[in-house]
Amino acid sequence: MLHCLVEIPKGSRNKYEWDEELHAMRFDRFLFSSVVYPLDYGMFPHTLAEDGDPLDAMVAVSEPTFPGCLIPVKPVALFKMRDEKGVDDKVVCVPLADPNWQGIEELEDLPPQLRAEISNFFDVYKTLEPGKDVTVEGWFSRSDAMIALDEAQRRFAELG
């Protein structure tokens, strides 16, 4: 079973990150742009993405959770983008225990408005931050999400 560790609740402008050295959630920054995270945002533990961080995850929740919450999830799509550090893929998931999202299996099942909000958020959320840049590459299938997840788990395992 896959779990997402929530770092940032849906609707927040506070950016929190799991700090592996401290073994705690750490406040990173307040978003410069006047936007909020459209979904719960976090990462998959025991993964290593291409940017050197754990693989990012977004979870479509009916109500925001809280930093540090573990959510059992099902991946449904991949959102690809690049930032100042390079590839910054995000796996979009639905929670297994929320009946409002039970019928979502793949990208095409996600509401078009939600996809547009996510794309817009990541297109503009770093606009006002000095030295930060984002290029949205778009939406990809559930199978692409699973490949990204498998590769991130493999990279983590190779660290031994």
C-alpha positions, 0 to 999 in steps of 0.5 A: 500500500502506498502512503503520502506524507502530507507536508502542506494542507490544501488551502495553505500558503505556508510551505512545510517540508519534512526534514530528514535530519531533524525527523520533523516537519520544518517551516520552509517559507510563506508563498510570495504569490497570492495563491494556495495549494489546491490539494494536500501536498507532500511526498512518498517516503522511501523514494528519491526523485530526479531533483534529489528530494523524495518524489512529490505527491498531491492528494485530492482530499475533500477536507484538508488534513495536516502536516505529518498526516500519512494518507493511504493513496492510489496514484491516478496521474503524473503532473510534469514540470521543471523548476530551477533545480530541474525535473520536479514531477508530482504524482497526483493521487486520491485517498483510499478512504474518502468516498468522494474520490473512490471513482477516480482511477486515471487522469481522465477521471479528474475533474477538468476544473481541478486539473486547470487549477493545479496547472495554474497554481504551479505555473504562478506560485513561484513567480514573485520569488527571486531566483525561482522559475517554473516550466509546466510540462503538463499532464501524463497518464497513471502508467507514467505516474507508476513508472515515475514512482517505481524509478524513485523507489529504485533510486532510493533503494540503490542508496542502500 
